[in-house]
Amino acid sequence: MDQEQARAWLATAADEARQGLAEGGVPVGAALYGADGALLGRGRNRRVQEGDPSLHAETAAFRAAGRQRTYRGTTMVTTLSPCWYCSGLVRQFGISRVIVGEARTFQGGHDWLAEHGVEIVILDDPACAARMREFVTAHPRLWHEDIGLDGPS
């Protein structure tokens, strides 16, 4: 995967993450790109805004893309390593590649995806990492809720 293209696609997901943060939500954004490079869908974590625990960024982007005949050759771009729930979505529908903005804050299922033939590109983007680090520090309870862990009271 061309790094310049990967970073351009990450900009779409990062824009969604910033919007989510501005709305009072968890700042994770995602985008789904077709095999031809066309943007199919974009979304952000809206668990807080919509009161829907399943509305992670990758899920939102996937839903926004609408029904596709196949997901072979598509790329999911996410600002943060996908959790197990979102990793399952990638496997279930055969998404071929995942571009991860950063995996320092949270190392979800990207290693598992790689073991099952999904191409993983980790960009280690400083802006994505800083945004998540600041969010986790400011909102530890919400962060732990989001990733499905018992956290600070």
N, C-alpha and C positions, 0 to 999 in steps of 0.2 A: 504494500500500500504506500503510495506516495505521501510523504510527511506533510508536504504543503497542502495537498488536497484534504488530508485528515484534519489538519488544523483549521482549514476553511469550514469544513463540516462541523467541527467542534464549536465554532463561533455561533452557529445556529442553536446548538444545545446550551451554550453558555448564556445566550440571550434569554432563553426560556428560564434558566436557573435564576438569573437576575430578576426577572419578572415575578417568579415565585417568591423570592425573598421580599420583594417590594409589597407583595400581597399578604405577607405575614406567614408564609409557608416555608417548607424545607427547600433550600436552594439547590435542587437537582433538576437538570434539564436533559432532554433527549431529542433525537431526531432519527427518523428512519429514511434511508436513501435507497433507491432502486439500483438494480445492477447497471443501469445506464447512467447513474449519477443524479437522477432527478429526485428532488425532495418529495417523499411520499407523505410524510406526516411529521409533526413536531409537537412536543408537549412538555409539561413540567409537573413535578410532584405537586398534587393538589389535595393531598390527604386532609390537611387542616382546612383549607378553603371550602372544600366540598363535603367534609365530614365522611369521606369514603376511604377506608383503610387500604383499599386495593388500587387507589389512583396514584401509583408511582409514575415517575417521569417516562420510563420506557413503555409502560402500559398506555399512558396518554398518547405518546407518539404512535404507538402501534394502532390504537383505536382511531386516531386521526387519519392514518393512512388508508383506512377502509379495507375492505376485503380485496385481497390479491389472489390471483390464480396460483401463484407460488411465491415463496419468500427466498428461494434459492438465489444466491447472488446479491441479496440485500445486505445493507450495513446498518446496524444500530449504533448510533453515536450517543454516548452518555457522559455527563460531566464527572460521574463517580462510578467506581466499579459496581456492577449490578449485583443486587442482593440475590438470594436464592430464588425468590419469587420471580424476579425479572429474568434471571438466568434460565429458569424453567421455561419461560415464555420464548426465549431465544431458541432453546432446544426443541420445544414442542412444535414450533413452526418452521424450523430449519433455516433460521437467519444465519447467513454464512460468515459474517464478520462483526466484531464489536470493537469500536474505538472507544477507549476509556480516557477521559480527561485526566483523572488522577485516581490512584489506588493507595495513597498513603493514609488517608483518613479512615478508609474502610476497604478491606480487601474481601469483596463478596465472592461470587462464584466464577470469576474469570478464569482461574486455573482449571476448574472443573470443565468449563466450556472448552478450553484449549485441549484438554485430554479427550474430548469428544469431537474433535475436528473443527471447531470454530476458530477462525483466525482472530487473534487478539492483538490489538495495537494499543499499547499504553503510552500516552503522550507525556505524562508527568507534568502537566501544565501548572505553573506556579499560581496563576490567578484562580484556577479551580480549587487548588489545595488551600490557598489563603481564605477563600470564601467559605469553604467547609470548616476549616479550623476555627474561624471567627464565629460561625454559626454554632458549632458544637460547644464552644466555650460559653456563649451567651444563652444557649437553650439546651442544656444537657438532657433534661427530661423529654423534651420533644424529640431530640435526636435518638435517644434510646427507644422511645416508643416507635419511631419510624423504622428502625432496623430490627424491631421485634425482640429487644432485650430489656430485661429489668434494669433500670438505671437508678440514678440518684433520686431520692424522694423529693 
